[in-house]
Amino acid sequence: MASAEERPKKACCLVSEVLAEAGLDRKKAQKLRRQVLEGVVLLCQWQLERLREAESAEPQRPKRGRKVKVE
């Protein structure tokens, strides 16, 4: 039977080691994840607001595509 040193490390252990080497502990990683998710939510809210403003504005003339010659 192989000793503990010869066994391959589990993926979760490898990720933990990489994060530790990068200086990210669990609390720091959770804080960073929260900031990223809050940023995504803020971006989505801003996009929704832009869509609402565009819908409430006067209807614009529909855009027509350009004719392109294909060789």
N, C-alpha and C positions, 0 to 999 in steps of 0.2 A: 504494500500500500504506500502511496506517495506521502511524503511529509508535508506539513503545512506550508513550508517555504516553496515547494515545487508546484503546489496547486495554483491555477490561475486565479487572479483576484476577481471578485464580483464587480459588475459594472457600477453598482452604487458606491462601492468603496473607491473605485477609480475616480468617479466624479467628485466624491468628497475630497480626495487627495488633490485633484486639480484645483478645486475651489480654495482649498486651504493654501496651496502654493500661490494662488493669485491674490490671497489676502481677503477672501470672501468667506465669512462665517455664515451660519444659518440665518441669524437675525439680519445681517447685512443683505443677504440674498433675498430674503422676504421683503425687506424694505425696498430694494431695487425693483423687485417684481411688482409690488404695489404701485410704485411710481410709474412704471411702464403701463400698467393696466389703467391707472387714473388718466394718464396721457392719452391713451387710446379712447377712453370714454369721452374725454374732453373734445378730442378731434371729431368723434362721431356726433356729439351734440352740436358742434359748430357746423358740420356738414348738414345736419338736419335743419338747423336754423336757416342756412343759406337756401335749402330747398323750399322751405316754407315761404321765405321772402320772394323767391322766384315765382312760386305759384300764385302769390297774392299780387304780384306786379301785373301790369297790363300785358295781355297776351301779345307776343311778338310774332312777326311773320315767320312761318316755318322756313328753316334753312334748307336750301336745295344743294344737292351734291354737285361737284364740278364734273364736267365730262373730261375724261382722260383718254388719250389715244394710247393703246397698248400695241407694242410691236411684237 
